């Protein structure tokens, strides 16, 4: 690789490492958002509460 890229090798590796750090951080954003709203269990509970009133079934919400 050093022969092919010469002096550009360190710069290329640095850019690739930076891109990987950005991608890894971005993957944590959705997980953190779910955790902030009670995790998966909390999300499913909210979905069921909202879905319960579909079809004129309002008893659960009351």
C-alpha positions in Angstrom: 0.0 0.0 0.0 2.8 2.4 0.8 4.2 1.9 -2.7 0.9 2.6 -4.3 -0.2 5.5 -2.2 3.2 6.9 -1.2 2.9 10.0 1.0 -0.9 9.9 0.7 -1.2 6.7 2.8 -1.4 8.4 6.2 -3.9 11.0 5.0 -6.1 8.3 3.4 -6.0 6.1 6.6 -6.8 9.1 8.7 -9.8 10.0 6.5 -11.1 6.4 6.6 -10.8 6.2 10.4 -12.6 9.5 10.7 -15.4 8.2 8.5 -15.7 5.0 10.5 -16.0 7.0 13.7 -18.8 9.2 12.2 -20.7 6.1 11.0 -20.3 4.4 14.4 -21.6 7.4 16.2 -24.5 7.8 13.8 -25.6 4.2 14.5 -25.9 5.0 18.2 -28.4 7.9 17.6 -31.5 5.8 16.9 -30.7 3.4 19.8 -30.3 6.4 22.2 -33.6 7.8 21.0 -35.4 4.6 21.7 -33.7 4.4 25.1 -34.8 7.9 25.9 -38.5 6.9 25.4 -38.4 3.8 27.6 -36.5 1.3 25.5 -38.2 -1.2 23.2 -40.7 -2.3 25.9 -41.8 1.3 26.4 -42.1 1.9 22.7 -44.3 -1.3 22.2 -46.5 -0.1 25.1 -47.0 3.3 23.5 -47.8 1.7 20.1 -50.4 -0.6 21.7 -52.0 2.3 23.5 -52.3 4.3 20.2 -53.4 1.2 18.2 -56.1 0.3 20.8 -58.3 3.2 19.8 -58.4 2.3 16.1 -61.7 0.8 15.2 -63.7 2.8 17.8 -62.2 1.0 20.8 -61.6 3.9 23.1 -62.0 2.1 26.5 -58.2 1.5 26.9 -57.5 5.2 26.4 -60.1 6.2 29.0 
